[in-house]
Amino acid sequence: MDEQVALLDSDGRVCGSAPRSVMRRDNLRHGATGVLVRNTAGDIYVHRRTPTKDVYPGRYDFAAGGVVAAGEDPYDAVVRELAEELGIAGVELARLPEGDYADEFTSYHAYLYTCVWDGPVKHQPEEVEWGDWMSPAELVARLDDPEWPFMPDTAALLGPLVRSLA
């Protein structure tokens, strides 16, 4: 079933909905979430997306997240996506500044958070094929390495924060 996604106007207000396939095909502005997961040592969880993802397949990422469904509160979407992608639930989420991102593949308003997690990470096999903890300095080195293709939206929205931690 093609999930219904909340569409947003230029001011970030919900202005309708569309099937995910239409949102992707027409690059419609929508809401999306991102969570930077750190452990108590300060490391950041980095993962590689599966080659079957509908946008940026096979790229590395350092945020768990996804689209906000039609009728879904953005915070509820954050909680849902974190549990789905990495198996992390019941964690305190700290809000980060929201942001906007757009390129030829996606256009969205981002609801961004961070959390601290020392428990196990359980990947959703349809979305995540590898993951590991990296220090902020190691992640910055990977961000600067063309052999490690990262999600451009995560790099744009959360990269400055990661660089400030290194």
C-alpha positions as a LaTeX table, in Angstrom:
\begin{tabular}{lrrr}
\hline
Residue & $x$ (\AA) & $y$ (\AA) & $z$ (\AA) \\
\hline
Met1 & 0.00 & 0.00 & 0.00 \\
Asp2 & 1.27 & 3.48 & $-0.92$ \\
Glu3 & 1.35 & 5.47 & 2.33 \\
Gln4 & $-0.17$ & 8.95 & 2.41 \\
Val5 & 2.37 & 11.68 & 3.17 \\
Ala6 & 1.65 & 15.13 & 4.64 \\
Leu7 & 2.43 & 17.88 & 2.14 \\
Leu8 & 3.65 & 21.28 & 3.40 \\
Asp9 & 3.47 & 24.77 & 1.98 \\
Ser10 & 6.46 & 27.13 & 1.93 \\
Asp11 & 5.67 & 28.22 & 5.51 \\
Gly12 & 5.77 & 24.63 & 6.81 \\
Arg13 & 2.00 & 24.30 & 7.23 \\
Val14 & 0.19 & 21.15 & 6.16 \\
Cys15 & $-1.60$ & 21.90 & 2.89 \\
Gly16 & $-2.69$ & 18.43 & 1.81 \\
Ser17 & $-1.47$ & 14.90 & 1.31 \\
Ala18 & $-0.34$ & 12.61 & $-1.48$ \\
Pro19 & 0.72 & 9.01 & $-1.91$ \\
Arg20 & 4.43 & 8.57 & $-1.20$ \\
Ser21 & 5.05 & 7.52 & $-4.81$ \\
Val22 & 3.51 & 10.77 & $-6.11$ \\
Met23 & 5.42 & 12.86 & $-3.55$ \\
Arg24 & 8.68 & 11.26 & $-4.75$ \\
Arg25 & 7.81 & 11.38 & $-8.46$ \\
Asp26 & 6.84 & 15.08 & $-8.37$ \\
Asn27 & 9.32 & 16.04 & $-5.62$ \\
Leu28 & 6.56 & 17.58 & $-3.51$ \\
Arg29 & 7.46 & 19.46 & $-0.32$ \\
His30 & 6.68 & 17.34 & 2.73 \\
Gly31 & 7.58 & 16.90 & 6.38 \\
Ala32 & 10.43 & 14.61 & 7.44 \\
Thr33 & 12.21 & 13.70 & 10.65 \\
Gly34 & 15.82 & 13.18 & 11.67 \\
Val35 & 17.36 & 11.98 & 14.93 \\
Leu36 & 21.08 & 12.18 & 15.67 \\
Val37 & 21.76 & 9.24 & 18.01 \\
Arg38 & 24.74 & 9.50 & 20.39 \\
Asn39 & 25.94 & 7.26 & 23.17 \\
Thr40 & 27.21 & 8.43 & 26.57 \\
Ala41 & 30.79 & 8.32 & 25.24 \\
Gly42 & 29.75 & 10.94 & 22.65 \\
Asp43 & 29.93 & 8.64 & 19.62 \\
Ile44 & 27.38 & 9.00 & 16.83 \\
Tyr45 & 25.50 & 6.12 & 15.24 \\
Val46 & 26.18 & 5.89 & 11.49 \\
His47 & 24.38 & 3.51 & 9.16 \\
Arg48 & 24.19 & 2.62 & 5.48 \\
Arg49 & 20.83 & 2.61 & 3.74 \\
Thr50 & 19.74 & $-0.42$ & 1.76 \\
Pro51 & 20.01 & $-0.29$ & $-2.05$ \\
Thr52 & 16.20 & $-0.52$ & $-2.26$ \\
Lys53 & 15.46 & 2.86 & $-0.62$ \\
Asp54 & 13.38 & 5.23 & $-2.76$ \\
Val55 & 15.78 & 8.16 & $-2.36$ \\
Tyr56 & 19.58 & 8.05 & $-1.94$ \\
Pro57 & 19.82 & 4.25 & $-1.89$ \\
Gly58 & 22.99 & 2.74 & $-0.45$ \\
Arg59 & 24.23 & 6.01 & 1.04 \\
Tyr60 & 25.58 & 6.45 & 4.54 \\
Asp61 & 23.54 & 8.39 & 7.06 \\
Phe62 & 23.96 & 9.62 & 10.62 \\
Ala63 & 20.31 & 10.33 & 11.36 \\
Ala64 & 17.38 & 7.99 & 11.73 \\
Gly65 & 14.23 & 9.36 & 10.21 \\
Gly66 & 11.66 & 9.44 & 7.50 \\
Val67 & 8.57 & 11.13 & 6.16 \\
Val68 & 5.69 & 12.40 & 8.25 \\
Ala69 & 2.50 & 10.56 & 7.34 \\
Ala70 & $-0.73$ & 12.41 & 6.56 \\
Gly71 & $-2.46$ & 13.28 & 9.85 \\
Glu72 & 0.60 & 12.35 & 11.93 \\
Asp73 & 2.11 & 14.71 & 14.48 \\
Pro74 & 5.80 & 15.32 & 13.59 \\
Tyr75 & 6.95 & 14.30 & 17.09 \\
Asp76 & 5.04 & 11.03 & 16.80 \\
Ala77 & 6.75 & 10.49 & 13.43 \\
Val78 & 10.15 & 11.01 & 15.08 \\
Val79 & 9.36 & 8.40 & 17.75 \\
Arg80 & 7.97 & 5.96 & 15.16 \\
Glu81 & 10.89 & 6.28 & 12.73 \\
Leu82 & 13.53 & 5.88 & 15.45 \\
Ala83 & 11.85 & 2.69 & 16.68 \\
Glu84 & 11.34 & 1.33 & 13.14 \\
Glu85 & 14.81 & 2.02 & 11.74 \\
Leu86 & 17.05 & 1.40 & 14.74 \\
Gly87 & 14.84 & $-0.33$ & 17.30 \\
Ile88 & 15.28 & 2.54 & 19.78 \\
Ala89 & 12.26 & 3.31 & 21.95 \\
Gly90 & 11.52 & 4.97 & 25.28 \\
Val91 & 14.40 & 7.42 & 24.95 \\
Glu92 & 14.35 & 11.12 & 25.83 \\
Leu93 & 14.49 & 13.22 & 22.68 \\
Ala94 & 16.02 & 16.70 & 22.71 \\
Arg95 & 14.75 & 19.05 & 20.04 \\
Leu96 & 17.22 & 20.63 & 17.61 \\
Pro97 & 16.48 & 23.61 & 15.36 \\
Glu98 & 14.21 & 22.71 & 12.45 \\
Gly99 & 15.47 & 23.16 & 8.91 \\
Asp100 & 14.58 & 22.98 & 5.23 \\
Tyr101 & 16.21 & 20.96 & 2.49 \\
Ala102 & 15.58 & 20.71 & $-1.23$ \\
Asp103 & 17.35 & 19.24 & $-4.23$ \\
Glu104 & 16.30 & 17.46 & $-7.42$ \\
Phe105 & 15.28 & 14.32 & $-5.46$ \\
Thr106 & 13.56 & 15.62 & $-2.33$ \\
Ser107 & 12.09 & 18.76 & $-0.80$ \\
Tyr108 & 11.09 & 18.89 & 2.85 \\
His109 & 10.85 & 20.64 & 6.19 \\
Ala110 & 12.91 & 18.76 & 8.79 \\
Tyr111 & 11.93 & 18.13 & 12.40 \\
Leu112 & 15.28 & 17.39 & 14.03 \\
Tyr113 & 16.15 & 15.80 & 17.36 \\
Thr114 & 19.00 & 14.14 & 19.20 \\
Cys115 & 19.09 & 11.48 & 21.85 \\
Val116 & 21.53 & 9.48 & 23.97 \\
Trp117 & 21.29 & 5.70 & 23.70 \\
Asp118 & 23.55 & 3.01 & 25.11 \\
Gly119 & 21.29 & 0.05 & 24.45 \\
Pro120 & 21.25 & $-2.35$ & 21.52 \\
Val121 & 20.55 & $-1.12$ & 18.00 \\
Lys122 & 18.28 & $-3.32$ & 15.89 \\
His123 & 18.18 & $-2.44$ & 12.18 \\
Gln124 & 15.03 & $-2.62$ & 10.12 \\
Pro125 & 16.35 & $-4.92$ & 7.34 \\
Glu126 & 14.34 & $-3.17$ & 4.60 \\
Glu127 & 15.98 & 0.18 & 5.40 \\
Val128 & 19.38 & $-0.35$ & 7.06 \\
Glu129 & 22.07 & $-2.79$ & 5.93 \\
Trp130 & 24.98 & $-1.78$ & 8.20 \\
Gly131 & 25.67 & 0.45 & 11.18 \\
Asp132 & 28.28 & 1.29 & 13.80 \\
Trp133 & 29.31 & 3.97 & 16.29 \\
Met134 & 31.85 & 6.62 & 15.25 \\
Ser135 & 33.47 & 9.41 & 17.18 \\
Pro136 & 32.57 & 12.88 & 15.91 \\
Ala137 & 36.15 & 13.26 & 14.57 \\
Glu138 & 35.93 & 9.95 & 12.68 \\
Leu139 & 32.53 & 10.92 & 11.26 \\
Val140 & 33.85 & 14.29 & 10.09 \\
Ala141 & 36.76 & 12.50 & 8.37 \\
Arg142 & 34.24 & 10.19 & 6.63 \\
Leu143 & 32.07 & 13.17 & 5.63 \\
Asp144 & 35.13 & 14.64 & 3.90 \\
Asp145 & 36.01 & 11.32 & 2.20 \\
Pro146 & 34.40 & 10.85 & $-1.26$ \\
Glu147 & 34.63 & 7.07 & $-0.75$ \\
Trp148 & 31.90 & 7.45 & 1.87 \\
Pro149 & 28.83 & 8.89 & 0.07 \\
Phe150 & 26.55 & 10.38 & 2.72 \\
Met151 & 23.00 & 11.58 & 2.48 \\
Pro152 & 23.34 & 15.18 & 1.28 \\
Asp153 & 20.34 & 16.34 & 3.29 \\
Thr154 & 21.65 & 14.96 & 6.59 \\
Ala155 & 25.10 & 16.39 & 5.84 \\
Ala156 & 23.53 & 19.80 & 5.16 \\
Leu157 & 21.13 & 19.83 & 8.11 \\
Leu158 & 23.18 & 18.10 & 10.83 \\
Gly159 & 26.73 & 18.23 & 9.48 \\
Pro160 & 27.53 & 21.60 & 11.09 \\
Leu161 & 26.49 & 20.23 & 14.49 \\
Val162 & 28.65 & 17.13 & 14.04 \\
Arg163 & 31.62 & 19.27 & 12.96 \\
Ser164 & 31.22 & 21.39 & 16.10 \\
Leu165 & 31.49 & 18.23 & 18.21 \\
Ala166 & 34.75 & 17.02 & 16.61 \\
\hline
\end{tabular}
